[in-house]
Amino acid sequence: MIVLQEQYPAKATPLEWAIKWRQPFSLAVILACAILLLATPPTWMHESTTGRLLDTIGLLLVVIASLGRTWCSLYISGYKEHRIVCEGPYAIVRNPLYLFSFVGALGLGLATMHLAILAIIAMAFILYYPLVVWAEEFNLLQIFGQEYERYQNQVPRFIPRRLTMVEPDTYPVRPRHVRRSMQQNVWFFWAYLLLEIVPIIQGNGWILSHFSF
């Protein structure tokens, strides 16, 4: 569950900086991974059996992430600043968007064929994004009080305790918000396709000769 930053109450959490620096942090991680990708040889080869297997797993994770984030957007898009969304994926975990984003990031990490990049992505999410979630939860408690506290007690933060669906027969969807979310999700596939092109260029030695240290 996410609330727009401008909707936060005046009383700020000590972790407010984690929300403020979320985008710059993500861009810094992407830049570091890009440098490693261009300047170092892959950990495993794309043509090997291991490489093909991991590449397939990476693509599967990207697909799961894109579909999962779209599923989340059907429920959260256009409503996140108005009420607690506790239907659909938000009935299973409180932060499904972050969870699916993590899955997609791991898929892209596998597509790079660099173990170091995969490790950087995993550690970045594990170490930084819980701080963002804790800051958001503090603000949600300030806004919604006992209503959100009950939601916290019923639904886990990341790891599902049950897979029981809470799906209403009808649900008002805001197409413009969902469309924007789907456009963002497509970038997972563009990033995956770009990473599939990099080994071809590296195989010709062009990248390593221009970016190696």
C-alpha positions in Angstrom: 0.0 0.0 0.0 1.5 3.3 -1.1 0.4 6.9 -0.4 1.5 9.8 -2.6 4.3 11.7 -0.9 2.4 15.0 -1.0 -0.4 13.4 1.0 1.9 12.6 4.0 1.1 14.2 7.3 3.2 17.0 8.8 4.7 14.7 11.3 7.5 13.0 9.3 9.2 9.8 10.1 13.0 9.7 10.7 13.1 7.5 7.6 11.5 10.1 5.3 14.8 10.5 3.5 14.4 6.9 2.3 11.3 7.9 0.3 12.9 11.1 -0.9 16.0 9.4 -2.2 14.3 6.3 -3.6 14.6 7.3 -7.2 18.2 8.7 -7.1 19.2 5.5 -5.3 17.6 3.3 -7.9 19.2 5.3 -10.7 22.6 5.0 -8.9 22.2 1.2 -8.7 21.2 1.1 -12.4 24.3 3.1 -13.4 26.6 0.9 -11.3 25.1 -2.2 -12.9 25.5 -0.7 -16.4 29.1 0.1 -15.8 29.8 -3.5 -14.7 27.8 -4.9 -17.6 29.8 -2.9 -20.2 33.2 -3.1 -18.6 33.5 -6.7 -17.3 33.0 -10.1 -19.0 29.9 -12.2 -18.2 30.0 -14.8 -15.4 28.4 -17.4 -17.6 28.0 -17.7 -21.4 24.7 -17.2 -23.1 25.2 -20.2 -25.4 25.9 -22.6 -22.5 23.3 -24.9 -21.0 23.5 -22.9 -17.7 23.2 -19.7 -19.6 20.1 -20.7 -21.5 18.5 -22.0 -18.4 19.2 -18.9 -16.4 18.1 -16.7 -19.3 14.8 -18.6 -19.4 14.3 -18.2 -15.7 15.1 -14.5 -16.1 12.4 -14.0 -18.8 9.9 -15.9 -16.7 10.5 -13.6 -13.7 10.2 -10.6 -16.0 6.8 -11.9 -17.2 5.6 -12.6 -13.7 6.7 -9.2 -12.5 4.9 -7.4 -15.4 1.7 -9.4 -15.0 1.8 -9.0 -11.3 2.4 -5.3 -11.4 -0.5 -5.0 -13.8 -2.7 -7.0 -11.5 -1.8 -4.6 -8.7 -2.5 -1.5 -10.8 -6.1 -2.7 -11.4 -6.7 -2.3 -7.7 -4.4 0.5 -6.6 -4.2 2.9 -9.5 -6.2 6.0 -8.8 -7.1 5.0 -5.2 -3.8 4.9 -3.4 -4.2 8.4 -1.9 -7.8 7.9 -0.9 -8.2 4.7 1.0 -6.6 1.5 2.1 -6.7 -1.0 -0.7 -7.1 -4.5 0.7 -8.5 -6.5 -2.2 -6.7 -8.6 -4.9 -3.0 -8.9 -4.3 -3.2 -6.4 -1.4 -5.2 -9.1 0.5 -2.2 -11.4 0.3 0.7 -9.0 1.1 0.7 -5.3 1.9 3.4 -4.4 -0.7 2.8 -6.5 -3.8 4.1 -3.8 -6.1 7.5 -3.8 -4.4 7.4 -7.6 -4.3 6.8 -8.0 -8.0 9.3 -5.2 -8.8 11.9 -7.3 -6.9 11.0 -10.4 -8.9 11.4 -8.4 -12.1 14.7 -6.9 -11.0 16.1 -10.4 -10.3 14.9 -11.5 -13.7 16.8 -8.6 -15.3 19.8 -9.4 -13.1 19.9 -12.9 -14.5 19.6 -11.6 -18.0 22.8 -9.6 -17.5 24.7 -12.9 -17.0 26.8 -11.2 -14.3 26.7 -12.7 -10.8 28.0 -9.4 -9.4 25.1 -7.4 -10.9 22.6 -9.9 -9.7 24.0 -9.6 -6.2 24.0 -5.8 -6.3 20.3 -5.8 -7.4 19.3 -8.2 -4.6 21.2 -6.4 -1.9 19.9 -3.0 -3.0 16.3 -4.2 -2.7 16.9 -6.1 0.6 18.8 -3.4 2.3 17.1 -0.2 1.0 13.5 -0.8 0.2 12.5 -2.1 3.6 13.4 1.4 4.9 11.1 2.9 2.3 8.3 0.5 3.3 8.8 1.3 7.0 8.6 5.0 6.3 5.4 4.6 4.2 3.8 2.5 6.9 4.6 5.2 9.5 2.8 7.7 7.4 -0.1 5.4 6.7 -0.6 4.9 10.4 -0.7 8.6 10.8 -3.3 9.0 8.1 -5.5 6.0 8.6 -4.8 5.1 12.3 -6.5 2.0 13.6 -7.9 1.0 10.2 -4.4 0.6 8.8 -3.2 -1.1 12.1 -5.9 -3.7 11.6 -4.8 -4.2 8.0 -1.2 -4.6 9.3 -2.3 -7.3 11.7 -4.2 -9.2 9.1 -1.9 -9.1 6.1 1.9 -9.7 6.1 4.3 -7.1 4.6 6.0 -9.3 2.0 5.8 -13.0 2.6 2.3 -14.4 2.2 0.8 -16.4 5.1 -2.1 -17.6 2.9 -3.2 -17.3 -0.7 -6.9 -16.7 0.0 -8.2 -14.3 -2.6 -10.4 -11.3 -1.7 -12.0 -10.4 -5.0 -15.2 -8.4 -5.2 -17.7 -9.3 -8.0 -17.2 -5.8 -9.4 -14.5 -3.2 -8.9 -14.3 0.3 -10.3 -11.2 0.6 -12.5 -9.7 3.9 -13.6 -8.5 3.1 -17.1 -6.1 6.1 -17.4 -4.2 5.2 -14.3 -4.1 1.5 -15.3 -2.8 2.4 -18.7 0.0 4.5 -17.3 1.0 1.7 -15.0 1.0 -0.8 -17.9 3.2 1.6 -19.9 5.7 1.6 -17.0 5.6 -2.2 -16.8 6.5 -2.6 -20.5 10.0 -1.2 -19.6 10.8 -4.5 -18.0 10.5 -6.1 -21.4 12.4 -3.3 -23.2 15.2 -3.7 -20.6 15.2 -7.5 -21.1 15.5 -7.1 -24.9 18.3 -4.6 -24.5 20.2 -7.0 -22.2 19.7 -9.7 -24.9 21.5 -7.5 -27.4 24.5 -6.8 -25.2 26.1 -10.3 -25.4 26.0 -10.1 -29.2 28.0 -6.8 -29.1 30.3 -8.1 -26.4 30.9 -11.2 -28.5 32.5 -8.9 -31.2 34.7 -7.4 -28.5 33.5 -3.8 -29.2 32.2 -3.1 -25.7 35.1 -4.5 -23.8 37.6 -2.7 -26.0 35.9 0.7 -25.5 34.9 0.5 -21.8 37.4 -1.8 -20.1 39.5 -0.3 -17.3 
